[in-house]
Amino acid sequence: MEFTRPRRDCRQVDVGGIKIGGGAPIVIQSMLNVLSSDIPGNVEQAKRLEAAGCQIIRIAVSSYDDIDLIYALKEAVKSPLVADIHFDYKIALASINAGIDKVRINPGHIGARENVEAVVDACKAKGVPIRIGVNSGSVEEDLLKKYGGPTPEAMAQSALNHAKILEECDFYDTVISIKSSDVRNTINAYRIVAKECDYPLHLGVTEAGTAYNGLIKSSVGIGSLLADGIGDTIRVSLTADPVEEIKAAHDILMCLDLIDNEAQLISCPTCGRTQIDLISIAKEVEDRLRSVHKPIRVAVMGCPVNGPGEAKNADIGIAGGKGCGLIFKKGEIIKKVPEEQLIDELFAEIERL
């Protein structure tokens, strides 16, 4: 697919074998939300995330007790792990020694220069990248005063300042994120940083909300940037089961043709001509398509009057009639089947594609 703008050129980093940036496919991430002390619960959730398509998993590492979780997850899943560290650089060092694949810190928040250098030296020795994570609540006081609040300019400058600290330590294996719960601020902050550096960018709208509202905000924020060619890895932050974040991320990438071997659903909104239970049919088709890994478009249309014609760009599709339906390929009708057999017949045809 050709974008309005080409993908932004940037460095590439390696996170436990997963490439971020440098033209690599967009990487999907999520974060465990089980208490760090509940190791079995975290392992179970991590396995579900991995099965859903999560490529990198982040965990909160707030104390030395949480280091045991790193060891447990390393044994349980193949996905690279990111340790989320806030202020204690020694916990970052312990995480690196435990085999973490990436650390998320703000270099300016972990104390003296020697603390930063200790983390950088450990990362260099183990080949561990650093994600600089800035959000609207972490911007430094001097920048808030300078820019009049957590503006896009303030957030962008904060991220670039943190990156400069790492550069002064001769460290460039860096990923940057600049998130806000304000969608416009998020978009503008990323656009600024995208012009000012060549580091890979981790996209997201922080504190986006529940599964419904959070998906809308994330789709606007992340989708706008991806359409501009900005962004190398994404996390859809939802107040929900993290598996829902993976589904949402896949769907955002699918809409922009940025993910391979996934089936995309096309369905009509229904109207007075619809004579089958199209809403239920479309939902079941959508659910079953999640296990179909083919680069195809599948249409679910309400009537034979417009269905095959309006969805003729679909590789395969169905159009409802009165108690029955038509199956069509590229707009050409291939068979008529009873309503109760329609979905199974559709997937039989999909299997043959």
Secondary structure as the mmCIF struct_conf table of DSSP 4:
data_model
#
loop_
_struct_conf.conf_type_id
_struct_conf.id
_struct_conf.beg_label_comp_id
_struct_conf.beg_label_asym_id
_struct_conf.beg_label_seq_id
_struct_conf.end_label_comp_id
_struct_conf.end_label_asym_id
_struct_conf.end_label_seq_id
BEND BEND1 THR A 4 ARG A 5
HELX_LH_PP_P HELX_LH_PP_P1 PRO A 6 ASP A 9
STRN STRN1 GLN A 12 VAL A 15
TURN_TY1_P TURN_TY1_P1 GLY A 16 GLY A 17
STRN STRN2 ILE A 18 GLY A 21
TURN_TY1_P TURN_TY1_P2 GLY A 22 GLY A 23
HELX_LH_PP_P HELX_LH_PP_P2 ALA A 24 ILE A 26
STRN STRN3 VAL A 27 MET A 31
BEND BEND2 VAL A 34 VAL A 34
TURN_TY1_P TURN_TY1_P3 SER A 36 SER A 37
HELX_RH_AL_P HELX_RH_AL_P1 ILE A 39 ALA A 52
TURN_TY1_P TURN_TY1_P4 GLY A 53 GLY A 53
STRN STRN4 ILE A 56 ALA A 60
BEND BEND3 SER A 63 SER A 63
HELX_RH_3T_P HELX_RH_3T_P1 TYR A 64 ASP A 66
HELX_RH_AL_P HELX_RH_AL_P2 ILE A 67 ALA A 76
BEND BEND4 SER A 79 SER A 79
STRN STRN5 LEU A 81 ASP A 84
BEND BEND5 PHE A 87 PHE A 87
HELX_RH_AL_P HELX_RH_AL_P3 TYR A 89 ASN A 97
TURN_TY1_P TURN_TY1_P5 ALA A 98 GLY A 99
BEND BEND6 ASP A 101 ASP A 101
STRN STRN6 LYS A 102 ILE A 105
HELX_RH_3T_P HELX_RH_3T_P2 PRO A 107 HIS A 109
BEND BEND7 ILE A 110 ILE A 110
BEND BEND8 ALA A 112 ALA A 112
HELX_RH_AL_P HELX_RH_AL_P4 ARG A 113 LYS A 126
TURN_TY1_P TURN_TY1_P6 GLY A 127 GLY A 127
STRN STRN7 ILE A 130 ASN A 135
TURN_TY1_P TURN_TY1_P7 SER A 136 GLY A 137
BEND BEND9 SER A 138 SER A 138
HELX_RH_AL_P HELX_RH_AL_P5 GLU A 141 TYR A 147
TURN_TY1_P TURN_TY1_P8 GLY A 148 GLY A 148
BEND BEND10 GLY A 149 PRO A 150
HELX_RH_AL_P HELX_RH_AL_P6 PRO A 152 GLU A 168
TURN_TY1_P TURN_TY1_P9 CYS A 169 ASP A 170
STRN STRN8 THR A 174 LYS A 179
BEND BEND11 SER A 181 ASP A 182
HELX_RH_AL_P HELX_RH_AL_P7 VAL A 183 GLU A 196
BEND BEND12 TYR A 199 TYR A 199
STRN STRN9 LEU A 201 LEU A 201
STRN STRN10 HIS A 202 LEU A 203
TURN_TY1_P TURN_TY1_P10 THR A 206 GLU A 207
STRN STRN11 THR A 210 THR A 210
HELX_RH_AL_P HELX_RH_AL_P8 ALA A 211 ALA A 227
TURN_TY1_P TURN_TY1_P11 ASP A 228 GLY A 229
BEND BEND13 ASP A 232 ASP A 232
STRN STRN12 THR A 233 ILE A 234
STRN STRN13 THR A 239 THR A 239
BEND BEND14 ALA A 240 ALA A 240
HELX_RH_AL_P HELX_RH_AL_P9 PRO A 242 CYS A 255
TURN_TY1_P TURN_TY1_P12 LEU A 256 ASP A 257
BEND BEND15 ILE A 259 ASN A 261
STRN STRN14 GLN A 264 SER A 267
TURN_TY1_P TURN_TY1_P13 GLY A 272 ARG A 273
BEND BEND16 ILE A 276 ILE A 276
HELX_RH_AL_P HELX_RH_AL_P10 LEU A 278 LEU A 289
TURN_TY1_P TURN_TY1_P14 ARG A 290 SER A 291
BEND BEND17 LYS A 294 PRO A 295
STRN STRN15 ARG A 297 MET A 301
BEND BEND18 GLY A 302 GLY A 302
TURN_TY1_P TURN_TY1_P15 PRO A 304 ASN A 306
HELX_RH_AL_P HELX_RH_AL_P11 GLY A 307 GLU A 310
TURN_TY1_P TURN_TY1_P16 ALA A 311 ASN A 313
BEND BEND19 ALA A 314 ASP A 315
STRN STRN16 ILE A 316 GLY A 320
BEND BEND20 LYS A 322 GLY A 323
STRN STRN17 CYS A 324 LYS A 329
TURN_TY1_P TURN_TY1_P17 LYS A 330 GLY A 331
STRN STRN18 GLU A 332 PRO A 338
HELX_RH_3T_P HELX_RH_3T_P3 GLU A 339 GLN A 341
HELX_RH_AL_P HELX_RH_AL_P12 LEU A 342 ARG A 352
#
